[in-house]
């Protein structure tokens, strides 16, 4: 059975889609982006954010969404990173030896002020009343070993204390003595806590997803309620951070970026599942997700609310909770905010994330991981924008961009694992005789299949811009995609005639209706390149990159703009990321080679050209480029004998037309002759077939003559005469 979700293509196995790992629910209801209840959050802040406003929208249709998962076998997250399974331990060994809440973690459940703290020699109370608001508190476990709850669950001991109370390990006396977890209330007199527990029992009893802890039952004992949950043995992300800190002598040691991304990519389908059912997790953080065996699980659903519940008490954690929770309430966007904040905490020594930076991010220069992986910083930045509408549209879109960022991270480690983009075509390189940067080679946004004119546009196969514009006059209706196709045609036509007035009008017309669409910014960038406005091109491609941090296309456009603006060093950085992540972007490899050569790095330029796969149509021109990088003189890097030797070896392996091969040999031999005149010795491998008795210079001249004559055979008119003259001039003087 195939999954019926738009853009998925997965197969239903064991009751779940092997792609998204969601239950096979066709036509699941969509979830509004946000709501505005009157109920305020328990933990809120008012610190303003300096985040840039005016972000681009990516709300262009469900056809662009997808998880990026393929195949039917069980893989952790994306399958891009090797994650060792967590060995299962004896549940009894996880019981707290001394079930106490440290004084530093005792806070009032109502006003969040410290309670139960020591004064002088007197230890803090474990129960009493908050001096700030009068709310009762009690941090003493209500259950002890041997208690039987609900006539079925025998308590083994306390496991932990969380925001909503104690968590206990117990044995199910009625079902094969399986281990279960009992989650109790912080205080049986706390009406909000009681309501949260009852609400959790109500909708979570029907939640069933492999990445979400199972709810078995709801029971009462001595006037208190307890939720009975699946026991998930493993290690939370918070525990992982603590373990790494302890091993690092008390200093922070964040998770490796690839592992952190993989952990959260694994959990993203659970958020998609909840959101499709109108449920918002609210309180996601490293504490609430566990690695169990070879998968991740959400384990604490105490803060989950229905998006339509205007009266539910909202629970969150300072430093993770979205700033609009107090006024607008929970939403898909607020959940994505918590995921972004969790990523930041997992991967950096994020000091002050609950104080100074509780609603903002430090500058990119604050952490090496941000400086080394700019796309990751942009990912976290977009997820945690102050304006909910500037965040990712949904969990599936965020997961897709996380996958794109992870591919860049993995490639930086030396192993490219590319995948086709779901929003961009591949590069459109058509001129395979030149390595010069051409904006026409850049990818183009894919057609949104939800657009009413998508089928009509797919039928237009002509490439001449004037013909495209003529056919668009017959479109069934003027949709966004029709306008974008016309805009691209006008840019192409303007390039041909040197007049861009019509392209500007088409651009302004689209902007009036869809000014925040990221695709408009993309075509703005192309138009800016066409008119040689490098600054605008850079700005517009950067805006697209901010909206789609996992995509390579905007980074390639950004690199084009940087190179054409005369900043080869900066351009090389982005060309390197693109070509390293996906070698199929041959324009990136060529750009990297040009920029490295501009800095005198011949070996680096050759390495860039060698990234082009042998199966690519651009392979031959890339090899030609590598030869010329070695042979041609440069103000910074002069030609040396080793470069000539390497070029000769490359020429021997080339499979190009005879005339082009002869042209390359001529360039090589011209430089060889110059080297000889400079007093350098040249290896025999550079000379070609030797003539017995000839001097080295004569051998080079004879070989150069042969190369010119081979080129002349394929030439015509004045060019043929020029090449013959060069051959005669190169021929050494002889007595015959």
Secondary structure by P-SEA (a helix, b strand, c coil): cccccccccccccccccccccccccccccccccbbbbcccccccccccccccccccccccccccccccccccccccccccbbbbcccccccccccccccccccccccccccccccccccccccccccccccccbbbbbccccccccccccccbbbcccccccccbbbbbbbcccccbbbbbbbbbcccccaaaaaaaaaaaacccccccccbbbbccccccccbbbbbbcccccccaaaaaaaaaaaaccccccccaaaaaaaaaaaaaaaaaaaaacccccccccccccccccccccccccccccccccccbbbbbccccccccccccccaaaaaaaaaaaaaaacccccccccccccccccccccaaaaacaaaaaaaaaacccccccccccaaaaaaaaaaaaaaaaaaacccbbbbbccccccccccccccccccccbbbbcccccccaaaaaaacccccaaaaaaaacccccccaaaaaaaaaaaaaaaaaccccaaaaaaaaaaaacccccaaaaaaaaaaaaaacaaaaaaaaaaaaaaaccccaaaaaaaaaaaaaaccaaaaaaaaaaaaaacccaaaaaaaaaaaaaaaccaaaaaaaaacccccccaaaaaaaaaaaaaccccccccccaaaaaaaaaaaaaccccaaaaaaaaaaaaaaaaaaaaacccccccccccccccccaaaaaaaaaaaaaaaaaaacccaaaaaaaaaaaaacccccc
